Amino acid sequence: MSKKWISVLLLLQVCLAGCGNGGKVLVWPCDMSHWLNLKTVLEELTERGHEVTVLVATTSFLIDYTKTSKLNFEVIHMSTDREEATNALNNFLDVVANVMPYLSYWQSAVKLQEFISQQTEIMKEQCEHVIYNQTIMKKLKETNYNVMVIDPVVPCGKPTTLCETMGKAEIWLIRTYWDFEFPRPYLPNFEFVGGLHCKPAKPLPKEMEEFVQSSGEHGVVVFSLGSMVKNLTEEKANLIASALAQIPQKVLWRYKGVKPATLGANTRLYDWIPQNDLLGHPKTKAFITHGGTNGLYEAIYHGVPMVGLPMFADQPDNIAHMTAKGAAVDLNMNTMTSADLFNALKTVINDPYYKENAMRLSRIHHDQPVKPLDRAVFWIEFVMRHKGAKHLRPAAHDLTWFQYHSLDVIGFLLACVATAILLVTKCCLFSWQKFGRTGKKKKRD
C-alpha cells in the first residue's frame, strides 16, 4: 500500500525514541463508555507528568475537545456532523431494541451486518482523514511519541485480520478482572484492569440526598440503561414504570423519554445521575442495569446486587457472568412482563443470597496488591521505558495459520504414516508374490 499507510502503521508501534519520566503519549480512542475508562487512565498519566494527545473526530459524542483539559486534542474534521452521527446511532438503537428481537436469527444477522458495514465506512473515513492529512501526519511524526494507546474497537491501518491486530500490540489492558471473569488461560501480555474507574462514593446533591433519605428503611433502587439508551417505547416505559410503582423502595431512574403514564410517586426521572455515588450510598438496595461493563464494575465495587436488562453487544454475556456468580437476576427486555420485573426486584432485594454474593465479589475486587488504575498506568509506562514488551509477546503471532494449527507437523506425520503403510504393503505384496509362487511351483513338481 502507499507510504501514508506505512506511516500510520509505524505510529501504531511503540516509538523508538528515548523515554524519560515525562513521555509523550498518542491516543486513538473509542467513543461512548469506552472513553470513560480510557479518560481515567489518560488523566492519571497527565498527573504523572506525561504529555497526552488524543485524536478525536468532530462527530464524537462524549469526547468534549472544546472544554479546558490537561489532555491535548488533535481534532479530525469529518464530512458528517454530530447531528447525523446522532441520528445514525439512534436508528441503530431503535433497530436493536424494537426490531431485531422480533426477527429471525438470520434476519437479525443481516441487520447487524448492515450496521457494522456502515460503521466500518465511518471508521475508514475517520482513519483516512488522518492518514491523508499531510499536516497532521507531519505533526505526529515530528512530535516523536513514545507510545500509542489504542482502543481496538476502532482500528486504523491497512486491511488486516484480528490475529494480526492482536500481534501488533505490546500490552493488552483488559476491562475486566477475576471478580467478573471465569478462570482460563491467557497470554502474558494481558493485564486485567477492570474497575479502574471506580472510586469511593461522594456526597449526593442536596435534593437527591433528601429523596434518598425519604426512603426510610426500605432504601432505594438505581436504574440506568447507560449512556447510549436514553428513552424507550411508550409501551415498554409504562411496563417498567408500573413494576417500579409496586415496590416499597424509592427509585432513581435515568431516563430522557416521555414521562410514563404509569409512573409511581416513588419514582423520579433524571436526565443524568451520579451513578457511582448512588451505588455507593448505604441506602441503595439494588441496581437495574443494561449490563455495560462500567456500571457492572461500579456495582461490584460497592457490593450492590443487580437486575439485568441486557440489550446488545457484550451486555447479555456480562449479565450471564453476574447471574452465574449469584449477584444478579437476568430478564429478557423484550419478553418480560411488569410482574417479571417486580418479582426480580423483590428477589434481589429480599433474598440475602444476592447481597452476600455481591459483597463477596466486592471483597475480591478490593483485595488486590495494586489498584487496577495503577496497574494500567504502570504497564503503559513500562512499554515507554523499555521501548516495548517483546519478551511478553508470544511467538504464536509470528506463525502462519497452518503452522499455528500444526498442520505442517500433522502433514509430515501423515506422510510418514502413509510411507510406512506403503512400504509394509509393498513388502507384503513382494513376499506373497515370491513365496506364494514358490509354493505353487513345488506343488506342481
KAQUIDA-V206637 format. One record per backbone hydrogen bond with DSSP energy under -0.5 kcal/mol. CO is the residue of the C=O (numbers start at 1). NH is the residue of the N-H. If there is no record, write none. Layout:
co=CO nh=NH
co=CO nh=NH
This chain:
co=2 nh=6
co=3 nh=7
co=4 nh=8
co=5 nh=9
co=6 nh=10
co=7 nh=11
co=8 nh=12
co=9 nh=13
co=10 nh=13
co=21 nh=23
co=23 nh=25
co=23 nh=51
co=24 nh=146
co=24 nh=147
co=25 nh=53
co=26 nh=149
co=27 nh=29
co=27 nh=55
co=28 nh=151
co=31 nh=34
co=32 nh=35
co=32 nh=36
co=33 nh=37
co=34 nh=38
co=35 nh=39
co=36 nh=40
co=37 nh=41
co=38 nh=42
co=39 nh=43
co=40 nh=44
co=41 nh=45
co=42 nh=46
co=43 nh=47
co=44 nh=48
co=45 nh=50
co=46 nh=49
co=50 nh=52
co=51 nh=25
co=52 nh=72
co=53 nh=27
co=54 nh=56
co=54 nh=74
co=55 nh=29
co=56 nh=76
co=57 nh=60
co=62 nh=64
co=63 nh=65
co=64 nh=67
co=72 nh=54
co=73 nh=75
co=74 nh=56
co=75 nh=77
co=76 nh=58
co=76 nh=78
co=81 nh=85
co=82 nh=86
co=83 nh=87
co=84 nh=88
co=85 nh=89
co=86 nh=90
co=87 nh=91
co=88 nh=92
co=89 nh=93
co=90 nh=94
co=91 nh=95
co=92 nh=96
co=93 nh=97
co=94 nh=98
co=94 nh=99
co=95 nh=99
co=95 nh=100
co=99 nh=102
co=100 nh=103
co=104 nh=108
co=105 nh=109
co=106 nh=110
co=107 nh=111
co=108 nh=112
co=109 nh=113
co=110 nh=114
co=111 nh=115
co=112 nh=116
co=113 nh=117
co=114 nh=118
co=115 nh=119
co=116 nh=120
co=117 nh=121
co=118 nh=122
co=119 nh=123
co=120 nh=124
co=121 nh=125
co=122 nh=126
co=123 nh=127
co=124 nh=128
co=125 nh=129
co=126 nh=130
co=127 nh=130
co=127 nh=131
co=128 nh=132
co=130 nh=133
co=132 nh=134
co=133 nh=137
co=134 nh=138
co=135 nh=139
co=136 nh=140
co=137 nh=141
co=138 nh=142
co=139 nh=143
co=140 nh=144
co=140 nh=145
co=141 nh=144
co=147 nh=26
co=148 nh=150
co=149 nh=28
co=150 nh=152
co=151 nh=154
co=152 nh=155
co=161 nh=165
co=162 nh=166
co=163 nh=167
co=164 nh=168
co=165 nh=168
co=165 nh=169
co=166 nh=169
co=171 nh=173
co=172 nh=174
co=172 nh=191
co=174 nh=193
co=176 nh=194
co=177 nh=180
co=177 nh=181
co=187 nh=190
co=189 nh=172
co=191 nh=174
co=191 nh=193
co=193 nh=196
co=195 nh=198
co=205 nh=209
co=206 nh=210
co=207 nh=211
co=208 nh=212
co=209 nh=213
co=210 nh=214
co=212 nh=215
co=213 nh=216
co=215 nh=218
co=216 nh=219
co=219 nh=250
co=220 nh=285
co=220 nh=286
co=221 nh=252
co=222 nh=288
co=223 nh=254
co=224 nh=290
co=225 nh=229
co=228 nh=230
co=230 nh=256
co=230 nh=257
co=233 nh=237
co=234 nh=238
co=235 nh=239
co=236 nh=240
co=237 nh=241
co=238 nh=242
co=239 nh=243
co=240 nh=244
co=241 nh=245
co=243 nh=246
co=244 nh=247
co=250 nh=221
co=251 nh=253
co=251 nh=268
co=252 nh=223
co=252 nh=254
co=253 nh=255
co=253 nh=270
co=260 nh=263
co=264 nh=267
co=266 nh=251
co=268 nh=253
co=270 nh=255
co=273 nh=275
co=274 nh=278
co=275 nh=279
co=276 nh=280
co=278 nh=281
co=281 nh=284
co=283 nh=220
co=286 nh=222
co=287 nh=289
co=287 nh=307
co=288 nh=224
co=289 nh=309
co=292 nh=296
co=293 nh=297
co=294 nh=298
co=295 nh=299
co=296 nh=300
co=297 nh=301
co=298 nh=302
co=299 nh=303
co=299 nh=304
co=300 nh=303
co=305 nh=287
co=306 nh=329
co=307 nh=289
co=308 nh=331
co=310 nh=333
co=312 nh=315
co=314 nh=318
co=315 nh=319
co=316 nh=320
co=317 nh=321
co=318 nh=322
co=319 nh=323
co=320 nh=324
co=321 nh=325
co=322 nh=327
co=322 nh=328
co=323 nh=326
co=327 nh=306
co=329 nh=308
co=331 nh=333
co=332 nh=335
co=332 nh=336
co=337 nh=341
co=338 nh=342
co=339 nh=343
co=340 nh=344
co=341 nh=345
co=342 nh=346
co=343 nh=347
co=344 nh=348
co=345 nh=349
co=346 nh=350
co=347 nh=351
co=350 nh=352
co=351 nh=354
co=351 nh=355
co=352 nh=356
co=353 nh=357
co=354 nh=358
co=355 nh=359
co=356 nh=360
co=357 nh=361
co=358 nh=362
co=359 nh=363
co=360 nh=364
co=361 nh=365
co=362 nh=366
co=363 nh=367
co=366 nh=368
co=371 nh=375
co=372 nh=376
co=373 nh=377
co=374 nh=378
co=375 nh=379
co=376 nh=380
co=377 nh=381
co=378 nh=382
co=379 nh=383
co=380 nh=384
co=381 nh=385
co=382 nh=386
co=383 nh=387
co=383 nh=388
co=389 nh=392
co=390 nh=393
co=392 nh=394
co=394 nh=397
co=395 nh=398
co=396 nh=399
co=400 nh=404
co=401 nh=405
co=402 nh=407
co=402 nh=408
co=403 nh=406
co=406 nh=410
co=407 nh=411
co=408 nh=412
co=409 nh=413
co=410 nh=414
co=411 nh=415
co=412 nh=416
co=413 nh=417
co=414 nh=418
co=415 nh=419
co=416 nh=420
co=417 nh=421
co=418 nh=422
co=419 nh=423
co=420 nh=424
co=421 nh=425
co=422 nh=426
co=423 nh=427
co=424 nh=428
co=425 nh=429
co=426 nh=430
co=427 nh=431
co=428 nh=432
co=429 nh=433
co=430 nh=434
co=431 nh=435
co=431 nh=436
co=432 nh=436
co=433 nh=437
co=434 nh=438
co=435 nh=439
co=436 nh=440
co=437 nh=441
co=438 nh=442
co=439 nh=443
co=440 nh=444
co=441 nh=445
